[in-house]
Amino acid sequence: MGPPSPATLRRAMAPLAAVYIIWGSTYLGIRVALEGFPPLLLSGARFIIAGGAILGYLAARGAALPDRRQWLAAIPIGLLLFVCGNGFVALAEVNIGSGVAAVVIATMPLWMALFAVAGGERPGWREWAGILLGFSAIAILSSGGDLRADLGSTLFLLLSPVAWSAGSMLSRRAPSAPAGLMAMAAAQMLIGGVLAMAIGLAFGERMTGTPGLRPILAMVYLIVFGTLGFAAYTWLLRNVRPVLATSYAFVNPLLAVVLGAALGGEELGWSTIVAAPAVALAVGLAISARGR
């Protein structure tokens, strides 16, 4: 993809702002929604509603519905992306602050780089520097108290970007999966939502009462604006360089840390204050290397 035209760059400002702000704020949104919803039921309901709405919208516009093979291909991808990737974040945020969660999840491009190495690619010094700096930052985060609230929550959080990276790699290599928004934003999201709901119910998650207004509004925010954020990201992937489209990965953790402290009342330990900019720099190195 060549350099985008000035007109394309101007059109990209709104999608970039949406991805930066919306995706950076969803971590706090999850934390608030957990006040009234169990974690996996929250993730399941969120993606069933969003995926079903997108499926219906695209079908009404004439897009072909996934066939049986494509639904089957979406199962492992939906499991990795929306159950293990996003559902694990909700499980972790039961005990871990949204800002800390965002810092750990921002290492996802570093895991993508490691998976690329396993697939035979040879990263340059920028990627290796980003990988080493990023995981050093996570070690710093682990050494403080911000990531040690609960062992199970910490493991879920550390596994989440690994699962999202694996699901992304699998999605790229699945020839039978439906294309475009019908793939991730519809088929995979809907499958992932159903699986998250089923797993949550199987492990005893239940609604114990009627959620309050705050968690309901947070759920609506996640469904509506989270989906708009994904649509903006899809547009960016099609119209600008990957280095610009994926730049959200080193903006979101900083924004999430600020929002968690300012609006969520989350206390920032020294390890988060050090790790957040270090992860942002690490991801910036890795992304810029691939952008080149």
N, C-alpha and C positions, 0 to 999 in steps of 0.2 A: 504494500500500500504506500503510495507516494504521499508527500506532504499535503495536508488538507488545505483547501482554499480558504481565503479570509472569510468568505460567506459561511463555509462549513464550521469554521472556528467560532463565528458569532452564534451560529445555531447550536453549537456544542456547549455554550455557557450554561444554559438552563439545565440540560441533562447532567452536566458535571456538578452543578450546584445541588441538584436533586440527589445524586449518588453520594456526594460528600455529606450533606446534611441529613438526609433520610437514613442512609445506612449507618451513619455515625450515631444516630439517635435511637435506633432500634434496640440497642443493648439496654438502655434505660427503659424503653418501652416494655421489653421482656420482663425486666425486674419489677415494674409496676403491675403488669398483668399477672404475675405470679402471686400477687396479694389475694387473688380470687380464683385462680385456676391452677390445677396441678400441672407440672411441667410438660409431660408428654401429651396430655389431653389438650393443653394450650397449643402446642406445636401441631398436633393432629388437626384440631378444629381450624386453626389458622390456614393451613395449607389445603385442606379439603375445600374450604369456602373460596379461597383465592384461586386454586387450581381449577375448581369447577366453574367459577365465573369466567376465567380466561378461556377455558375449553368452550363454553357456550358462546362467548363473544366471537371467537375465531370461527366456530362452526357457522354462526349466523352470517359471517362475512364470506363464507364459501370455502374455508380451509378444509382440507380432507381430514377426517378423524383418524386417529391411529388404528391400525389393524391389530390382529391378535399377536403377531410377532413383535410388533412395536411396543405393545403394552408389556409383553414379557421382557423385552429388552430394557424397559423403563424401571422394572422392579429393583434390580441391584443398584441402579444409579439413584433412584429415589430413596432407597434405604441408606446409602452412604451420604447423600447430600442433605436430605431433609429430616432423617431420623438421627443418624450419627453426627452429621455436621451441625444442623441447627438444633435438633432436639437435645443433644448433649450440652449445648450452651444453656438452654433453659434449665436442665438438670443442675448444671454447675452454679447458675445464678441464684439458686435457692440459698446458697451459703456464701457465694463470692460476689463482690461488687461488680457492677456493670462495666466500670472503667477498666478494672483488672482483666475482666473477660475479653474486652475489646483488644487490649494489648496482646494477649495470647493468641487470639484468633487472627490478628494481623500478620502472624508468621506464616499464614497459608501459602503465599507465593514462594517462601523459602522451601517449604515441603514440596511444592511443585517443581522447584529446581532440583531437589534431591531425587524425585521420581524421574525427572528427565535424565539425570546422571545414571540412574539404574537402567534406563532405557537405551543407554549408549551415547547420549549427548555429552559433549565436553564443555563444561562451563568455563568462562574466562575468569580473570582475577576479580572482577567486580562482583560476580555472583558468589565466588568462594568467600570474598570479604563480607558480603551481605549475609551469607549463611552463618559464618562464624560469629559475626557481630550479633545477629538476631538470636541465636541460641545462647550466646553469652548473656544477652539481656534477659532471657527467660530464666537463666540460672540465677541472675541477680534478683529477679522477681521472686523466685522460689526461696532465696535465702532470707528475704524479709518475711513479715507476717502476712502480707497481702494475699499470698497464694497458698497459705497453709491453714485456712479456716477449717477445711474438712478434706480428708484424704480422697474419699469417693468423688466429691465435687471437683477436686483438683485433677484427678485422672480423667473424668469426663471432659473437662476443659482442655486438657493437653491432647486428648485424642480427637477432639472436634476438628481442628484444622487438618489433621492427617486424613480423616475420613472425607472431608470436603475436597481435599486435593486428589485423593484416590478416585472419588466419584467424578470429579472433573476430567481426570485422565481417561476414565472408563467411558464417559460420555463422548469424548472426542473420538474414541476408537470403536464406537458401537454403530456399525453401518446400517443396522436395521431400525435404529431409533428414529422417530419422526423428527423433522427438521424445524429449526427456528423456535418461535415462542410455543408452538404446539408440543415441542419436546420438553424443555426444562420447565417453562412456566405453566404448562398444562399437564401433560402426561406424567412427567416425573414428580411434579409438585403434588398432584392428586394422589399418585401411588404412595409417595412418602407420607402424606397426611393420613391416609388410611392405615398404613403400617404403624405410624407413631401412635395413633389412637388405639389400635389393637394391642400393641405392646404395653401401652400405659394401662389399659384395662386389665390385661393379663397379669400385670405386676401389682394390681390392687389400687390403682389410682381411681378416685371417685370424687365427684363434686359433692362437697359436704354442706353446701348452702348456696344461696343466691349471691353471686359476686356483687361487690359494691360498684359504685359509679366509676371510680378511678380505674380498676382493672378492666371494666367493660370498655371504657374509652381507650385504654391502652391496647386492648385486643383489636378494636376497630382501627386504630392507628396502624397497627402492625399489618392488618389485612389490606387496608386501602393504600397507605403510603408505602409500605414495604413492596407491594406489587408495582406501584408506580416507579419506585426506585429500580426495580429489576427491569422494567420496560425501558427506562432511561439508559441503564447499563447495556442492554441489548442494542439500542440505537448507537451508542458510542462504539461498541465493538464493530459495527458495520460501517461506520463513517469516519473514524479517526484512528490514529496509530494505537496499537495495544498499550504502549507505554503511557499514553494519556488516559485511555479507558480504564486501565488498572491502577491509576494513581490514587484511587480511593483508599487503597490498602495502607498507605502511609499517612493519610489524612484522618480516616475514621478513628483510629485509637486515640489520637490527641483530642479530637472533638468529644469522643465518648468519655474520656477521663474528665474533661471540663464539665460536661453536662451532668455526669454522675455526682461530682462534687457540688456543683452550683444548684442543681434542681433535685437531686436525689439524696442530698445530705450524706454522701459517702465520704469517709475519711481517707485521705491519701497518705500512704506510708512512703518512706524514703525510697523503697525499692520500686514502687510504681512511678514516682517522679523521675527516677533515673532510667527505668526500663522503657517507658513510653517513647521518648525521643530517640532512644537507641534502636528500638524496633522500627520506628518510622525511617530512620536513616538506613538501616539494614535492608528493609524492603525497597527503599528508593534505589539503593545500589543494585539489587537484583533485578528490579524492573527496568532500570535504565540500561543495564547490560543487555537484556533481551530486546529492549526497544532499538538498540543500535543494530 
